[in-house]
Amino acid sequence: MNAKPITMALCAALALGACAKSGERVRFDGNYYPAKLDKVGDRREDFVVAVRDPGQGIEGAREAGRFEATRYCIETFGDSTVNWQQGYDPDANASVIDNGRLILRGSCVIW
């Protein structure tokens, strides 16, 4: 799978999301998936994303997690490229569910 179209689609989604009114929720597959990103340890580029309510639709939950990671990498490092940790990659249809949340792990690519 070519990552370029996915990256372009995510950048477009980020641009549209930036145009949204403050407090407006971004939806994926018609649903809202609350997502929270935390950095791992002292390395700002390493992160974990927890997406709530994956039972609404796993594809939408993956997209919400990917969106949150892409936004973080762009805002923090100026690049949307993410290296996903094996087993936690939304592009590989990873579905690690812990305590009712989809968990994704990765690192932002630093120039």
Backbone as JSON, one array per atom type, in Angstrom:
{
  "sequence": "MNAKPITMALCAALALGACAKSGERVRFDGNYYPAKLDKVGDRREDFVVAVRDPGQGIEGAREAGRFEATRYCIETFGDSTVNWQQGYDPDANASVIDNGRLILRGSCVIW",
  "N": [[0.84, -1.17, 0.0], [0.6, 2.17, -0.86], [1.89, 4.84, 0.88], [1.73, 7.53, 0.38], [-0.84, 8.54, -0.74], [-2.41, 8.16, 1.54], [-1.15, 9.79, 3.43], [-1.56, 12.27, 2.19], [-4.34, 12.4, 2.29], [-4.72, 12.47, 5.05], [-3.47, 14.89, 5.67], [-5.19, 16.61, 4.33], [-7.5, 16.15, 5.82], [-6.62, 17.14, 8.27], [-6.31, 19.82, 7.6], [-8.96, 20.52, 7.02], [-10.03, 19.99, 9.51], [-8.77, 21.97, 10.96], [-10.12, 24.15, 10.08], [-12.52, 23.89, 11.25], [-14.94, 24.96, 13.66], [-14.03, 26.08, 16.92], [-14.06, 23.58, 19.37], [-15.62, 21.9, 17.89], [-16.22, 18.58, 16.9], [-14.19, 16.16, 15.28], [-15.22, 13.72, 13.04], [-15.2, 10.23, 12.22], [-16.04, 7.91, 9.85], [-18.6, 8.72, 10.37], [-18.81, 8.71, 13.12], [-17.85, 9.79, 16.44], [-14.77, 9.46, 17.93], [-13.21, 9.61, 20.8], [-9.87, 10.45, 21.31], [-6.68, 10.08, 22.8], [-3.41, 11.2, 23.05], [-0.27, 10.37, 24.34], [3.07, 11.13, 25.17], [5.88, 8.91, 25.26], [7.94, 8.21, 27.86], [10.99, 10.12, 28.0], [11.41, 10.83, 25.42], [10.18, 12.85, 23.03], [9.29, 12.17, 20.5], [8.3, 9.57, 20.57], [5.24, 7.91, 21.1], [1.99, 7.02, 22.44], [-1.28, 6.24, 21.5], [-4.54, 6.28, 22.66], [-7.68, 5.22, 21.84], [-11.01, 5.77, 22.42], [-14.13, 3.97, 22.53], [-14.01, 1.97, 20.38], [-15.79, 0.06, 19.56], [-17.77, 1.18, 18.02], [-16.93, 1.04, 15.47], [-14.21, -0.37, 14.05], [-12.54, 0.5, 11.97], [-13.04, 3.28, 11.81], [-12.11, 3.98, 14.35], [-9.39, 3.37, 14.1], [-8.69, 5.28, 12.17], [-9.18, 7.63, 13.62], [-7.2, 7.43, 15.59], [-4.91, 7.45, 13.97], [-5.18, 10.01, 12.88], [-4.9, 11.62, 15.19], [-2.23, 11.04, 15.88], [-0.88, 11.94, 13.58], [-1.51, 14.66, 13.62], [-0.21, 15.4, 16.02], [2.5, 14.86, 15.36], [2.91, 16.66, 13.23], [2.41, 19.15, 14.48], [4.39, 19.11, 16.46], [6.86, 18.38, 15.27], [6.78, 19.15, 12.63], [6.37, 17.42, 10.5], [4.5, 14.86, 8.91], [5.07, 12.19, 8.95], [4.96, 8.95, 10.29], [6.41, 6.35, 12.1], [5.16, 3.36, 12.73], [4.85, 1.2, 15.52], [5.5, -2.25, 15.41], [2.72, -4.38, 15.35], [1.05, -2.49, 16.4], [0.13, -0.93, 14.37], [-1.96, 1.03, 12.45], [-2.23, 0.87, 9.69], [-1.68, -1.73, 9.13], [-3.88, -3.02, 9.93], [-3.99, -3.31, 12.71], [-5.29, -4.27, 15.82], [-5.2, -3.78, 18.71], [-6.73, -4.03, 21.61], [-7.3, -2.64, 24.72], [-8.67, -2.55, 27.81], [-11.09, -1.62, 26.73], [-10.26, 0.22, 24.84], [-8.76, 1.21, 21.78], [-5.4, 0.75, 21.07], [-2.62, 2.39, 19.83], [0.77, 2.61, 18.81], [3.7, 4.49, 18.18], [6.3, 6.4, 16.47], [7.22, 9.72, 15.78], [8.72, 10.83, 12.78], [11.71, 12.46, 12.7], [13.26, 15.14, 11.14]],
  "CA": [[0.0, 0.0, 0.0], [1.36, 3.39, -0.98], [1.57, 5.72, 2.02], [1.55, 8.9, -0.08], [-2.24, 8.95, -0.75], [-2.91, 8.19, 2.92], [-0.61, 11.0, 4.04], [-2.24, 13.41, 1.6], [-5.7, 12.41, 2.82], [-4.65, 12.91, 6.44], [-3.17, 16.32, 5.66], [-6.43, 17.29, 3.95], [-8.39, 16.06, 6.98], [-6.11, 18.08, 9.27], [-6.63, 21.17, 7.14], [-10.39, 20.71, 7.23], [-10.24, 20.04, 10.95], [-8.32, 23.27, 11.44], [-11.14, 25.12, 9.69], [-13.72, 23.67, 12.06], [-15.12, 25.87, 14.79], [-13.47, 25.59, 18.17], [-14.95, 22.69, 20.1], [-16.3, 21.0, 16.97], [-15.59, 17.27, 16.91], [-13.91, 15.52, 14.01], [-15.86, 12.41, 13.0], [-14.67, 9.23, 11.31], [-17.13, 7.0, 9.5], [-19.82, 9.24, 10.97], [-18.79, 8.59, 14.58], [-16.82, 10.49, 17.19], [-13.92, 8.56, 18.7], [-12.28, 10.39, 21.62], [-8.51, 9.9, 21.26], [-5.72, 10.79, 23.65], [-2.03, 10.86, 22.76], [0.71, 10.66, 25.38], [4.43, 10.77, 24.79], [6.41, 7.79, 26.04], [9.23, 8.54, 28.45], [11.57, 11.44, 27.75], [11.53, 11.06, 23.97], [8.94, 13.46, 22.54], [8.84, 11.57, 19.24], [7.61, 8.31, 20.85], [3.91, 8.19, 21.65], [0.93, 6.01, 22.45], [-2.61, 6.83, 21.32], [-5.66, 5.46, 23.14], [-8.92, 5.66, 21.2], [-12.18, 5.21, 23.11], [-15.31, 3.55, 21.78], [-13.73, 1.31, 19.1], [-16.93, -0.79, 19.21], [-18.59, 1.87, 17.02], [-16.38, 0.66, 14.17], [-12.76, -0.43, 14.23], [-11.88, 1.33, 10.95], [-13.14, 4.66, 12.25], [-11.23, 4.13, 15.51], [-8.01, 3.42, 13.58], [-8.5, 6.58, 11.52], [-9.11, 8.64, 14.67], [-5.87, 7.31, 16.17], [-3.94, 7.92, 12.97], [-5.37, 11.46, 12.82], [-4.31, 12.22, 16.4], [-0.78, 10.9, 15.77], [-0.42, 12.82, 12.51], [-1.6, 16.03, 14.12], [0.86, 15.58, 17.0], [3.8, 14.92, 14.67], [2.98, 17.91, 12.47], [2.5, 20.27, 15.42], [5.6, 19.03, 17.27], [8.08, 18.23, 14.48], [6.63, 19.7, 11.29], [6.32, 16.36, 9.49], [3.4, 13.95, 9.2], [5.51, 10.8, 8.84], [4.94, 8.19, 11.53], [6.85, 4.95, 12.08], [4.3, 2.65, 13.68], [5.44, 0.04, 16.18], [4.92, -3.5, 14.91], [1.61, -4.85, 16.17], [0.22, -1.35, 16.77], [0.1, -0.15, 13.13], [-3.31, 1.05, 11.89], [-2.18, 0.49, 8.28], [-1.6, -3.19, 9.08], [-5.11, -3.47, 10.57], [-3.74, -3.67, 14.1], [-6.46, -4.1, 16.68], [-4.86, -4.02, 20.1], [-7.76, -3.43, 22.47], [-6.96, -2.77, 26.13], [-9.62, -1.86, 28.66], [-12.1, -0.98, 25.9], [-9.66, 1.27, 24.02], [-7.81, 0.82, 20.74], [-4.08, 1.29, 21.4], [-1.66, 2.52, 18.72], [2.07, 3.11, 19.27], [4.59, 4.85, 17.09], [7.27, 7.48, 16.64], [7.27, 10.72, 14.72], [9.99, 10.9, 12.08], [12.33, 13.77, 12.87], [14.11, 15.43, 9.98]],
  "C": [[0.89, 1.24, 0.0], [0.93, 4.37, 0.11], [1.29, 7.15, 1.58], [0.08, 9.33, -0.13], [-2.83, 9.05, 0.66], [-2.44, 9.46, 3.61], [-1.31, 12.24, 3.51], [-3.67, 13.53, 2.14], [-5.71, 12.9, 4.26], [-4.35, 14.4, 6.53], [-4.42, 17.12, 5.29], [-7.41, 17.28, 5.12], [-7.95, 17.02, 8.08], [-6.45, 19.51, 8.88], [-8.11, 21.47, 7.35], [-10.71, 20.82, 8.71], [-9.82, 21.38, 11.54], [-9.33, 24.36, 11.12], [-12.4, 24.99, 10.55], [-13.76, 24.67, 13.21], [-14.52, 25.23, 16.03], [-14.49, 24.74, 18.91], [-15.71, 21.72, 19.22], [-15.52, 19.69, 16.9], [-15.38, 16.76, 15.49], [-14.48, 14.11, 14.07], [-15.2, 11.53, 11.95], [-15.74, 8.18, 11.09], [-18.43, 7.4, 10.2], [-19.87, 9.2, 12.49], [-17.67, 9.41, 15.18], [-16.09, 9.48, 18.05], [-12.95, 9.41, 19.51], [-10.91, 9.7, 21.63], [-7.59, 10.75, 22.12], [-4.33, 10.28, 23.32], [-1.16, 11.27, 23.93], [2.08, 10.29, 24.86], [4.92, 9.67, 25.74], [7.79, 8.17, 26.56], [9.67, 9.96, 28.14], [11.67, 11.79, 26.28], [10.19, 11.59, 23.44], [8.41, 12.8, 21.28], [8.09, 10.26, 19.45], [6.29, 8.59, 21.55], [3.05, 6.92, 21.67], [-0.4, 6.76, 22.33], [-3.64, 5.83, 21.82], [-6.95, 6.05, 22.57], [-10.09, 4.97, 21.89], [-13.26, 4.84, 22.11], [-15.01, 2.87, 20.44], [-14.86, 0.39, 18.66], [-17.88, -0.14, 18.21], [-18.17, 1.47, 15.61], [-14.87, 0.75, 14.24], [-12.03, 0.44, 13.2], [-11.91, 2.81, 11.34], [-12.22, 4.93, 13.43], [-9.77, 4.21, 15.06], [-7.72, 4.78, 12.94], [-8.39, 7.7, 12.55], [-7.74, 8.62, 15.34], [-4.79, 7.81, 15.24], [-3.98, 9.44, 12.87], [-4.68, 12.14, 14.0], [-2.79, 12.16, 16.33], [-0.22, 11.85, 14.71], [-0.45, 14.27, 12.96], [-0.46, 16.33, 15.11], [2.21, 15.74, 16.31], [3.96, 16.22, 13.88], [3.19, 19.09, 13.42], [3.83, 20.29, 16.17], [6.87, 19.06, 16.43], [7.97, 18.75, 13.05], [6.58, 18.68, 10.17], [5.23, 15.37, 9.9], [3.8, 12.47, 9.19], [5.57, 10.13, 10.21], [5.51, 6.79, 11.25], [6.06, 4.24, 13.16], [5.04, 1.46, 14.25], [4.73, -1.22, 15.69], [3.87, -4.01, 15.9], [0.65, -3.76, 16.58], [-0.01, -0.42, 15.58], [-1.31, -0.15, 12.55], [-3.34, 0.66, 10.42], [-2.13, -1.03, 8.11], [-2.82, -3.82, 9.76], [-4.88, -3.98, 11.99], [-5.0, -3.39, 14.92], [-6.13, -4.49, 18.11], [-5.87, -3.27, 20.94], [-7.37, -3.71, 23.92], [-7.93, -1.92, 26.92], [-10.64, -1.04, 27.84], [-11.58, 0.14, 25.01], [-8.73, 0.65, 22.98], [-6.49, 1.52, 21.06], [-3.2, 1.25, 20.16], [-0.37, 3.1, 19.29], [2.94, 3.42, 18.06], [5.56, 5.94, 17.49], [7.15, 8.44, 15.47], [8.66, 10.67, 14.09], [10.51, 12.33, 12.19], [13.29, 13.98, 11.72], [15.53, 15.22, 10.32]]
}
